[in-house]
Amino acid sequence: MPSESSRLRAHAPRSAGQLVAVVVWQMVPWAALCAGLAVCLVAFFSLIGSRSAELAEERRVAAQARVEEAVPVIAVSMTPTTLVDSIRLPGELKANESVTIAAEVAGNIVAVTPQAPFADNGQWVKKGTVLARIDDRDYRAALSEAAARLKLAELTLERSRKLAAGGALTQAELDRDVSSHQQVKAAHDLAALNLERCAIVAPFDGVINARHFALGTHSAVGAALYELIDIDPVKVRVAIPQADVHMVSALTEAEVMVDGIKTPFRGTKNYLSYTTHEMAKVYELELAIANPERILRPGMMVEAVVVRERKAGVLMVPLYAVLTNGQEQYCYVADGSAAKRKNVRVGRISGTAVEVLEGLTAGDRLIVKGQRQCADGAALAVTMAQGGAADMALSSGTILPGIVPVAKE
């Protein structure tokens, strides 16, 4: 039991310092509790921040992984075009006209003029140009003799007609003189013609392809003197199979490619034969090609691009863009950033492209590079072909018919 003195001290009045100490002493547990709570909160928020950073890094790594897994492809936008169904047929250029000029009278070859004795190889000449001349002295003498005989025959005939009119000459005698006059005149005309034939002239505009004589050579009748060719235009004949005759019959012109010359030439149809060759059983199509600059020469090998049909509103795709699985043919298009497989039905092939009859529509983004790495629904990293990128996308290095480069994504 507390003593009386203890009770007195308990109830004794306390100083201000004592009160402060008591209050502080009583607050110590609460302060410790608050400090502990603060430490816990700091630790908690630090943990949350660390976890958020880890989650962000995980998301970044996952996104990067998805990007790395996307198939890189190049695509082009499809638009309708005109299908030119054509065949390429080989041929050989021929001269428009080619003739061997032969001597029609016998004699020695003499100079036309001292400055230009005769036309030579490679020389371009006009129709009627004197190419060479045969010594005409004998023929001039023969013509003079024939002219004298003709004059005498004409006088004799005139006299006989007067006598016959007066009854002094019978009809039989007159007929004899008429016939004699005709014979003499024919001999005169032949002599004049032989003299004319001493001048060797060009029958048409052309180039001397070959000369077969030397100055002073004695030429016999029929001896070859020149080969003259006309090469403007030149001609080419190509063989048309029976299956294509109907479509080619309406053809008016065709493009002609010449080996060694990049620029194509336009050939105009001369004719399409109505009968076949006995051996090949093909029809002959002849084209004429204007050659004013004389670039083209007979014997050059060419290819005629003969158009069988033109069809508008057609979708054409590169042959390598069409994949095959058994009997199925399909393409991949970029649907957003995912691959989409589309089964297709193809038609005619033109060059390195093929007609798509079903399965694709205008505006589809056809994958032309990376399509073999695609699967339906696969993520894509799409680059749209444009300019040089389009060239790289296509194995031929050019934009094929029906493929239009668009902006790069």
Sequence and secondary structure as in RCSB ss.txt:
>XXXX:A:sequence
MPSESSRLRAHAPRSAGQLVAVVVWQMVPWAALCAGLAVCLVAFFSLIGSRSAELAEERRVAAQARVEEAVPVIA
VSMTPTTLVDSIRLPGELKANESVTIAAEVAGNIVAVTPQAPFADNGQWVKKGTVLARIDDRDYRAALSEAAARL
KLAELTLERSRKLAAGGALTQAELDRDVSSHQQVKAAHDLAALNLERCAIVAPFDGVINARHFALGTHSAVGAAL
YELIDIDPVKVRVAIPQADVHMVSALTEAEVMVDGIKTPFRGTKNYLSYTTHEMAKVYELELAIANPERILRPGM
MVEAVVVRERKAGVLMVPLYAVLTNGQEQYCYVADGSAAKRKNVRVGRISGTAVEVLEGLTAGDRLIVKGQRQCA
DGAALAVTMAQGGAADMALSSGTILPGIVPVAKE
>XXXX:A:secstr
   HHHHHHHTS   HHHHHHHHHHHHHHHHHHHHHHHHHHHHHHHHHHHHHHHHHHHHHHHHHHHHHHSEEEEE
EEE  EEEEEEEEEEEEEEEEEEEEEE SS EEEE SSSS  S  TT EE TT EEEEE  HHHHHHHHHHHHHH
HHHHHHHHHHHHHHHTTSS HHHHHHHHHHHHHHHHHHHHHHHHHHTTEEE SSSEEEEEE   TT EE TT EE
EEEEEEEEEEEEEEE HHHHHHHTT  EEEEEETTEEEEEEEEEEEE SS  TTT  EEEEEEE  TT    TT 
EEEEEEEEEEEEEEEEEEGGG EEETTEEEEEEEETTEEEEEE EEEEEETTEEEEEES  TT EEEEESGGG  
TT BEEEEE  THHHHHHSTTSS  TTEE     
